[in-house]
Amino acid sequence: MKPTDEMIVERAVIENAGEILDLQKLAYLSEAEIIDDFTIPPLHQTLDEIRSEFDCQIFLKIELENKIAGSVRCYLEKETCHIGKLIVHPDCQNSGIGTNLLNAAENQFPDAERYELFTGQKSKKNLHLYGKNGYRVFKTKTVSEKLTSVFLEKINKVV
């Protein structure tokens, strides 16, 4: 898969669930390696679990060469757009896919007061991506001895 100048973000459908789950497990391997913990939930999510998320979340995707190269999920709760599981195929990272998906997730809820997401404290690439897109840390939460989640938010200036 090679990123092109024309990346089209589309809404994923439930039939994409298996391919997105496979990509999720591949993408989260690097996160597990960073913290030396292969028990993190994204590596163990089931197909039924991800399919059930289609009922309450919007799934977006970018395809390259007819394969999903990246995906993200989002939903609105009160006035906050929650963005999660922003994943990009390891061969396609640092090509703009993550930024395009992040922007597209925000655009699903243009009237949200704020956008919120989280990542691991050792996920330097993720923290850099979110920081350069206007996200700021507002809290941390210890998940385990090896993992602390960093929660970031972006206030929607349009509202």
Z-matrix of the N, CA and C atoms (Angstrom, degrees):
N
C 1 1.453
C 2 1.519 1 109.31
N 3 1.303 2 115.31 1 128.90
C 4 1.456 3 119.56 2 177.54
C 5 1.519 4 109.09 3 -124.32
N 6 1.341 5 116.42 4 124.74
C 7 1.460 6 119.06 5 177.15
C 8 1.521 7 111.14 6 -61.77
N 9 1.315 8 115.92 7 145.67
C 10 1.456 9 122.22 8 177.68
C 11 1.514 10 108.83 9 -118.39
N 12 1.316 11 115.27 10 173.14
C 13 1.461 12 119.17 11 177.53
C 14 1.518 13 111.20 12 -67.29
N 15 1.317 14 116.58 13 -26.70
C 16 1.451 15 120.94 14 -177.23
C 17 1.519 16 110.64 15 -103.41
N 18 1.316 17 115.24 16 94.62
C 19 1.457 18 119.97 17 176.99
C 20 1.519 19 107.60 18 -103.42
N 21 1.303 20 116.17 19 121.68
C 22 1.456 21 120.80 20 -178.86
C 23 1.520 22 109.02 21 -104.90
N 24 1.325 23 115.15 22 122.46
C 25 1.456 24 120.79 23 176.22
C 26 1.521 25 107.34 24 -90.21
N 27 1.333 26 115.14 25 127.81
C 28 1.462 27 121.05 26 179.81
C 29 1.525 28 109.21 27 -126.97
N 30 1.306 29 114.74 28 158.14
C 31 1.462 30 119.28 29 173.46
C 32 1.527 31 107.79 30 -76.73
N 33 1.309 32 115.89 31 129.35
C 34 1.466 33 120.84 32 177.36
C 35 1.525 34 108.93 33 -77.68
N 36 1.316 35 115.19 34 155.58
C 37 1.457 36 121.89 35 176.81
C 38 1.529 37 108.24 36 -116.12
N 39 1.311 38 115.30 37 164.70
C 40 1.468 39 120.09 38 -174.85
C 41 1.531 40 111.74 39 -58.24
N 42 1.317 41 117.08 40 -27.34
C 43 1.474 42 120.09 41 177.65
C 44 1.527 43 111.67 42 -66.24
N 45 1.342 44 117.38 43 -16.38
C 46 1.469 45 121.93 44 177.09
C 47 1.527 46 112.23 45 -85.69
N 48 1.322 47 117.88 46 -5.29
C 49 1.466 48 121.71 47 -172.17
C 50 1.534 49 112.79 48 -55.51
N 51 1.318 50 117.19 49 -45.09
C 52 1.469 51 119.70 50 -178.22
C 53 1.516 52 112.26 51 -63.84
N 54 1.321 53 117.00 52 -43.48
C 55 1.470 54 120.49 53 179.88
C 56 1.530 55 110.78 54 -67.55
N 57 1.331 56 116.76 55 -38.68
C 58 1.465 57 119.77 56 177.40
C 59 1.522 58 110.12 57 -65.51
N 60 1.324 59 117.45 58 -41.29
C 61 1.467 60 120.54 59 178.85
C 62 1.525 61 110.79 60 -62.66
N 63 1.326 62 117.43 61 -42.58
C 64 1.469 63 120.26 62 177.44
C 65 1.528 64 110.86 63 -60.56
N 66 1.339 65 116.44 64 -44.04
C 67 1.461 66 120.76 65 179.07
C 68 1.528 67 110.61 66 -65.21
N 69 1.321 68 116.53 67 -39.98
C 70 1.465 69 120.80 68 178.33
C 71 1.520 70 110.57 69 -57.97
N 72 1.315 71 116.44 70 -47.22
C 73 1.472 72 119.84 71 -178.58
C 74 1.525 73 111.04 72 -64.57
N 75 1.319 74 117.25 73 -38.02
C 76 1.461 75 121.02 74 177.36
C 77 1.528 76 110.39 75 -66.49
N 78 1.324 77 116.44 76 -45.90
C 79 1.464 78 120.75 77 -177.28
C 80 1.530 79 112.30 78 -66.59
N 81 1.323 80 117.14 79 -37.50
C 82 1.456 81 120.16 80 -177.27
C 83 1.526 82 113.34 81 -79.46
N 84 1.324 83 118.00 82 -8.64
C 85 1.470 84 119.27 83 175.09
C 86 1.522 85 110.77 84 -59.47
N 87 1.324 86 117.05 85 -40.69
C 88 1.471 87 119.59 86 -179.67
C 89 1.531 88 110.69 87 -65.68
N 90 1.325 89 117.46 88 -35.60
C 91 1.462 90 120.58 89 176.70
C 92 1.529 91 110.18 90 -65.14
N 93 1.317 92 115.97 91 -43.52
C 94 1.465 93 120.28 92 179.05
C 95 1.533 94 110.82 93 -62.30
N 96 1.321 95 116.06 94 -39.01
C 97 1.468 96 119.98 95 178.84
C 98 1.526 97 111.26 96 -65.27
N 99 1.340 98 117.00 97 -40.17
C 100 1.464 99 121.49 98 -179.08
C 101 1.521 100 110.79 99 -59.22
N 102 1.328 101 116.73 100 -42.01
C 103 1.471 102 119.56 101 -176.80
C 104 1.530 103 112.88 102 -100.08
N 105 1.333 104 116.05 103 -1.38
C 106 1.461 105 121.63 104 -179.41
C 107 1.531 106 111.30 105 56.06
N 108 1.347 107 113.49 106 49.83
C 109 1.466 108 119.53 107 178.71
C 110 1.523 109 108.19 108 -148.11
N 111 1.311 110 116.29 109 107.55
C 112 1.457 111 121.42 110 -176.91
C 113 1.532 112 112.01 111 -96.32
N 114 1.332 113 115.64 112 17.43
C 115 1.461 114 119.98 113 177.25
C 116 1.529 115 111.83 114 -99.47
N 117 1.321 116 118.41 115 6.27
C 118 1.470 117 120.07 116 -176.93
C 119 1.530 118 109.98 117 -62.47
N 120 1.336 119 116.93 118 140.53
C 121 1.469 120 121.37 119 -173.77
C 122 1.532 121 116.25 120 -53.56
N 123 1.342 122 121.20 121 -38.86
C 124 1.471 123 118.62 122 -178.59
C 125 1.532 124 113.89 123 -60.28
N 126 1.322 125 116.84 124 -24.01
C 127 1.474 126 119.91 125 178.83
C 128 1.524 127 111.99 126 -79.69
N 129 1.319 128 117.02 127 -14.02
C 130 1.463 129 120.30 128 -174.50
C 131 1.526 130 113.55 129 -120.83
N 132 1.320 131 116.24 130 6.77
C 133 1.462 132 119.33 131 177.63
C 134 1.528 133 109.18 132 -63.87
N 135 1.316 134 116.10 133 144.07
C 136 1.459 135 121.29 134 -179.75
C 137 1.528 136 110.68 135 -97.97
N 138 1.313 137 115.44 136 165.16
C 139 1.457 138 120.86 137 177.56
C 140 1.528 139 110.49 138 -62.58
N 141 1.312 140 117.90 139 -41.21
C 142 1.466 141 120.33 140 177.97
C 143 1.529 142 111.20 141 -62.21
N 144 1.323 143 117.11 142 -40.05
C 145 1.465 144 120.70 143 179.57
C 146 1.532 145 111.01 144 -64.05
N 147 1.316 146 116.53 145 -45.62
C 148 1.464 147 118.69 146 -178.82
C 149 1.532 148 110.42 147 -68.03
N 150 1.324 149 116.96 148 -37.33
C 151 1.474 150 119.48 149 177.19
C 152 1.523 151 110.87 150 -61.31
N 153 1.322 152 117.29 151 -39.06
C 154 1.466 153 119.91 152 -179.61
C 155 1.532 154 111.13 153 -66.19
N 156 1.327 155 117.38 154 -26.96
C 157 1.459 156 120.32 155 178.82
C 158 1.530 157 112.15 156 -68.89
N 159 1.331 158 117.12 157 -22.55
C 160 1.462 159 119.89 158 177.66
C 161 1.525 160 111.21 159 -63.86
N 162 1.340 161 118.13 160 -21.44
C 163 1.460 162 121.82 161 179.30
C 164 1.524 163 112.75 162 -71.70
N 165 1.329 164 117.01 163 -26.36
C 166 1.465 165 119.57 164 -172.48
C 167 1.531 166 114.35 165 -127.87
N 168 1.323 167 117.65 166 0.37
C 169 1.452 168 120.71 167 179.89
C 170 1.526 169 110.19 168 -133.62
N 171 1.312 170 114.99 169 154.04
C 172 1.457 171 121.08 170 172.92
C 173 1.525 172 106.96 171 -92.65
N 174 1.312 173 116.63 172 127.42
C 175 1.466 174 122.56 173 176.03
C 176 1.526 175 107.26 174 -104.66
N 177 1.315 176 116.32 175 130.25
C 178 1.460 177 121.85 176 175.34
C 179 1.519 178 108.58 177 -116.32
N 180 1.330 179 115.83 178 155.96
C 181 1.466 180 119.48 179 -178.70
C 182 1.520 181 109.86 180 -147.42
N 183 1.313 182 115.10 181 157.71
C 184 1.462 183 123.87 182 168.16
C 185 1.518 184 105.61 183 -124.68
N 186 1.322 185 115.75 184 127.58
C 187 1.464 186 120.99 185 177.46
C 188 1.522 187 110.05 186 -106.45
N 189 1.314 188 115.44 187 140.61
C 190 1.455 189 123.25 188 171.60
C 191 1.521 190 107.19 189 -129.24
N 192 1.297 191 116.57 190 129.99
C 193 1.459 192 121.22 191 -179.46
C 194 1.536 193 111.03 192 52.50
N 195 1.327 194 115.88 193 42.14
C 196 1.470 195 123.46 194 177.55
C 197 1.524 196 114.61 195 62.88
N 198 1.338 197 116.52 196 22.40
C 199 1.466 198 121.48 197 175.23
C 200 1.520 199 107.87 198 -127.93
N 201 1.311 200 116.52 199 145.17
C 202 1.456 201 119.70 200 178.33
C 203 1.528 202 108.95 201 -72.50
N 204 1.336 203 114.88 202 119.58
C 205 1.464 204 121.47 203 -178.51
C 206 1.520 205 111.78 204 -99.21
N 207 1.338 206 115.98 205 -17.30
C 208 1.454 207 120.16 206 179.72
C 209 1.510 208 110.82 207 -164.13
N 210 1.334 209 115.21 208 155.50
C 211 1.461 210 120.54 209 -179.31
C 212 1.525 211 109.32 210 -155.04
N 213 1.332 212 114.95 211 157.29
C 214 1.459 213 122.10 212 175.92
C 215 1.525 214 107.72 213 -151.07
N 216 1.326 215 115.87 214 156.33
C 217 1.467 216 121.70 215 177.93
C 218 1.520 217 108.76 216 -123.74
N 219 1.326 218 116.02 217 149.86
C 220 1.458 219 119.02 218 177.38
C 221 1.524 220 110.41 219 -154.73
N 222 1.316 221 114.68 220 156.27
C 223 1.465 222 121.26 221 175.80
C 224 1.519 223 108.07 222 -157.46
N 225 1.321 224 115.60 223 157.89
C 226 1.456 225 121.95 224 179.86
C 227 1.520 226 109.30 225 -103.83
N 228 1.329 227 115.90 226 130.10
C 229 1.464 228 122.20 227 175.33
C 230 1.519 229 107.29 228 -132.24
N 231 1.319 230 115.49 229 117.13
C 232 1.465 231 121.98 230 -171.51
C 233 1.524 232 106.46 231 57.67
N 234 1.307 233 118.68 232 -121.34
C 235 1.476 234 120.06 233 -178.46
C 236 1.529 235 112.11 234 -106.60
N 237 1.341 236 116.59 235 14.88
C 238 1.461 237 121.13 236 -176.68
C 239 1.520 238 111.30 237 -112.82
N 240 1.319 239 115.73 238 129.57
C 241 1.464 240 121.68 239 172.00
C 242 1.524 241 107.20 240 -89.96
N 243 1.319 242 116.18 241 117.20
C 244 1.463 243 121.74 242 178.16
C 245 1.523 244 107.85 243 -93.60
N 246 1.317 245 115.51 244 128.00
C 247 1.462 246 122.18 245 -178.75
C 248 1.520 247 107.61 246 -115.42
N 249 1.331 248 116.73 247 131.86
C 250 1.455 249 118.53 248 -176.88
C 251 1.518 250 113.84 249 -145.78
N 252 1.308 251 113.06 250 161.43
C 253 1.461 252 122.70 251 176.09
C 254 1.527 253 112.25 252 47.13
N 255 1.330 254 114.69 253 54.28
C 256 1.459 255 121.17 254 172.01
C 257 1.526 256 106.43 255 -75.72
N 258 1.325 257 116.08 256 109.97
C 259 1.464 258 120.78 257 -174.51
C 260 1.520 259 110.39 258 -125.27
N 261 1.326 260 114.95 259 142.52
C 262 1.464 261 122.11 260 177.80
C 263 1.525 262 107.67 261 -136.10
N 264 1.321 263 115.77 262 136.26
C 265 1.463 264 120.19 263 178.18
C 266 1.534 265 108.83 264 -55.16
N 267 1.330 266 117.59 265 135.97
C 268 1.468 267 119.86 266 -178.47
C 269 1.533 268 114.25 267 -53.46
N 270 1.318 269 118.10 268 -32.82
C 271 1.473 270 120.67 269 179.49
C 272 1.521 271 112.87 270 -73.24
N 273 1.321 272 117.51 271 -11.44
C 274 1.472 273 122.05 272 -174.65
C 275 1.521 274 113.19 273 -115.84
N 276 1.323 275 117.37 274 5.76
C 277 1.458 276 119.39 275 -177.93
C 278 1.523 277 110.69 276 -69.23
N 279 1.328 278 114.90 277 155.18
C 280 1.469 279 123.12 278 -178.89
C 281 1.520 280 112.62 279 64.41
N 282 1.327 281 116.00 280 32.46
C 283 1.466 282 120.33 281 179.79
C 284 1.526 283 112.58 282 -122.01
N 285 1.340 284 116.99 283 4.64
C 286 1.454 285 120.68 284 179.41
C 287 1.514 286 114.79 285 99.74
N 288 1.320 287 117.35 286 -7.61
C 289 1.469 288 120.00 287 -178.96
C 290 1.532 289 110.66 288 -62.52
N 291 1.309 290 117.38 289 -46.59
C 292 1.459 291 120.88 290 -179.58
C 293 1.523 292 112.09 291 -60.06
N 294 1.322 293 116.82 292 -45.18
C 295 1.469 294 121.09 293 178.68
C 296 1.521 295 111.00 294 -62.80
N 297 1.327 296 117.09 295 -43.73
C 298 1.464 297 120.53 296 178.72
C 299 1.525 298 111.39 297 -61.57
N 300 1.321 299 116.98 298 -43.05
C 301 1.463 300 120.49 299 179.29
C 302 1.527 301 111.42 300 -67.00
N 303 1.320 302 117.33 301 -40.82
C 304 1.460 303 121.40 302 179.06
C 305 1.531 304 110.03 303 -61.10
N 306 1.327 305 116.48 304 -47.59
C 307 1.468 306 120.44 305 178.90
C 308 1.524 307 111.32 306 -62.45
N 309 1.321 308 116.62 307 -40.59
C 310 1.470 309 120.75 308 -179.80
C 311 1.529 310 110.83 309 -65.54
N 312 1.335 311 117.10 310 -37.61
C 313 1.468 312 120.25 311 177.64
C 314 1.530 313 109.91 312 -63.74
N 315 1.319 314 116.82 313 -44.30
C 316 1.464 315 120.28 314 178.02
C 317 1.532 316 110.23 315 -60.99
N 318 1.323 317 116.66 316 -40.01
C 319 1.463 318 121.17 317 -177.86
C 320 1.522 319 113.62 318 -68.79
N 321 1.331 320 117.79 319 -15.02
C 322 1.464 321 120.38 320 175.75
C 323 1.530 322 111.02 321 -67.22
N 324 1.334 323 115.20 322 -26.89
C 325 1.460 324 120.90 323 -177.34
C 326 1.530 325 109.49 324 -132.91
N 327 1.333 326 117.16 325 69.14
C 328 1.467 327 120.80 326 -175.10
C 329 1.533 328 113.47 327 -64.97
N 330 1.337 329 118.01 328 -18.50
C 331 1.457 330 120.79 329 -179.50
C 332 1.525 331 113.43 330 -96.74
N 333 1.329 332 117.16 331 4.73
C 334 1.470 333 120.08 332 177.19
C 335 1.526 334 109.01 333 -63.58
N 336 1.312 335 116.21 334 144.93
C 337 1.467 336 119.86 335 177.18
C 338 1.521 337 111.16 336 -75.02
N 339 1.329 338 114.87 337 -30.44
C 340 1.467 339 118.72 338 -178.77
C 341 1.517 340 109.79 339 -154.03
N 342 1.334 341 114.05 340 162.07
C 343 1.464 342 122.48 341 176.86
C 344 1.525 343 106.52 342 -119.56
N 345 1.328 344 115.86 343 139.86
C 346 1.459 345 120.35 344 -176.97
C 347 1.517 346 110.02 345 -135.97
N 348 1.334 347 115.29 346 141.60
C 349 1.459 348 121.73 347 175.49
C 350 1.516 349 108.28 348 -152.96
N 351 1.323 350 116.32 349 173.46
C 352 1.461 351 119.00 350 176.57
C 353 1.522 352 109.84 351 -146.10
N 354 1.317 353 113.90 352 159.27
C 355 1.459 354 121.91 353 177.75
C 356 1.521 355 107.77 354 -151.05
N 357 1.321 356 116.63 355 175.07
C 358 1.462 357 120.84 356 178.55
C 359 1.518 358 111.59 357 -78.87
N 360 1.325 359 116.12 358 150.90
C 361 1.461 360 121.04 359 -176.93
C 362 1.520 361 112.71 360 -64.34
N 363 1.318 362 118.42 361 -21.78
C 364 1.468 363 121.47 362 -179.52
C 365 1.527 364 112.48 363 -97.13
N 366 1.316 365 116.71 364 3.12
C 367 1.470 366 121.19 365 -177.69
C 368 1.527 367 109.82 366 -86.04
N 369 1.315 368 115.84 367 73.97
C 370 1.469 369 121.75 368 -173.90
C 371 1.526 370 112.46 369 -59.57
N 372 1.337 371 117.84 370 -41.03
C 373 1.471 372 120.19 371 179.75
C 374 1.524 373 111.00 372 -63.04
N 375 1.327 374 116.53 373 -42.33
C 376 1.458 375 120.25 374 179.22
C 377 1.526 376 110.57 375 -65.38
N 378 1.323 377 116.69 376 -46.07
C 379 1.461 378 120.36 377 179.82
C 380 1.526 379 110.82 378 -60.42
N 381 1.318 380 116.81 379 -38.44
C 382 1.469 381 120.81 380 177.60
C 383 1.534 382 110.54 381 -64.96
N 384 1.336 383 116.43 382 -47.17
C 385 1.469 384 120.91 383 179.75
C 386 1.527 385 110.48 384 -57.58
N 387 1.311 386 116.88 385 -48.17
C 388 1.455 387 119.98 386 -177.12
C 389 1.528 388 110.96 387 -67.99
N 390 1.315 389 116.69 388 -40.07
C 391 1.467 390 120.04 389 178.64
C 392 1.516 391 112.62 390 -61.74
N 393 1.328 392 116.93 391 -43.09
C 394 1.472 393 119.04 392 -178.87
C 395 1.527 394 111.92 393 -71.67
N 396 1.333 395 116.84 394 -13.08
C 397 1.465 396 121.32 395 176.96
C 398 1.532 397 112.29 396 -102.22
N 399 1.322 398 116.68 397 16.46
C 400 1.461 399 120.76 398 171.75
C 401 1.511 400 116.53 399 93.28
N 402 1.329 401 118.38 400 7.74
C 403 1.468 402 121.31 401 179.90
C 404 1.519 403 109.81 402 -87.33
N 405 1.341 404 115.11 403 144.30
C 406 1.453 405 121.83 404 178.93
C 407 1.525 406 109.19 405 -130.34
N 408 1.333 407 115.85 406 143.92
C 409 1.470 408 121.69 407 179.22
C 410 1.524 409 109.26 408 -66.74
N 411 1.345 410 116.22 409 133.53
C 412 1.462 411 118.98 410 174.60
C 413 1.521 412 112.79 411 -124.36
N 414 1.343 413 118.11 412 -13.18
C 415 1.467 414 119.39 413 173.28
C 416 1.525 415 109.07 414 -167.44
N 417 1.320 416 114.45 415 162.26
C 418 1.462 417 121.30 416 173.24
C 419 1.521 418 107.44 417 -128.89
N 420 1.324 419 114.98 418 155.88
C 421 1.461 420 119.82 419 -179.70
C 422 1.521 421 108.05 420 -143.02
N 423 1.327 422 116.47 421 125.32
C 424 1.451 423 121.00 422 177.01
C 425 1.524 424 108.63 423 -75.17
N 426 1.323 425 115.52 424 121.50
C 427 1.465 426 121.46 425 -179.03
C 428 1.522 427 109.89 426 -96.24
N 429 1.321 428 115.37 427 -41.77
C 430 1.459 429 121.41 428 179.62
C 431 1.521 430 107.69 429 -154.95
N 432 1.314 431 114.60 430 -179.75
C 433 1.466 432 119.98 431 178.57
C 434 1.537 433 111.03 432 -58.30
N 435 1.322 434 116.87 433 -30.76
C 436 1.466 435 121.33 434 -175.93
C 437 1.530 436 114.33 435 -101.40
N 438 1.328 437 117.37 436 -13.95
C 439 1.460 438 119.48 437 -172.34
C 440 1.520 439 112.73 438 -130.08
N 441 1.316 440 114.52 439 127.94
C 442 1.454 441 122.68 440 169.57
C 443 1.520 442 106.74 441 -120.13
N 444 1.325 443 116.56 442 127.57
C 445 1.460 444 121.02 443 177.08
C 446 1.523 445 109.09 444 -86.12
N 447 1.324 446 114.73 445 137.07
C 448 1.463 447 122.22 446 176.94
C 449 1.523 448 106.75 447 -108.62
N 450 1.334 449 116.34 448 119.85
C 451 1.458 450 121.68 449 -179.99
C 452 1.521 451 108.81 450 -97.32
N 453 1.332 452 114.41 451 131.58
C 454 1.458 453 120.55 452 -178.73
C 455 1.520 454 109.57 453 -123.57
N 456 1.313 455 115.42 454 151.53
C 457 1.452 456 120.56 455 178.47
C 458 1.520 457 110.07 456 -136.98
N 459 1.317 458 113.77 457 157.11
C 460 1.446 459 122.11 458 175.33
C 461 1.517 460 106.34 459 -135.68
N 462 1.321 461 116.64 460 123.03
C 463 1.456 462 120.99 461 179.61
C 464 1.526 463 107.11 462 -80.77
N 465 1.316 464 116.16 463 132.88
C 466 1.457 465 121.28 464 -178.87
C 467 1.527 466 108.80 465 -79.97
N 468 1.305 467 116.35 466 109.69
C 469 1.463 468 122.20 467 -177.55
C 470 1.523 469 112.30 468 -74.03
N 471 1.337 470 117.31 469 -15.09
C 472 1.457 471 121.89 470 -176.83
C 473 1.528 472 111.57 471 -75.82
N 474 1.328 473 115.72 472 -31.02
C 475 1.477 474 120.04 473 -174.93
C 476 1.514 475 110.19 474 -70.78
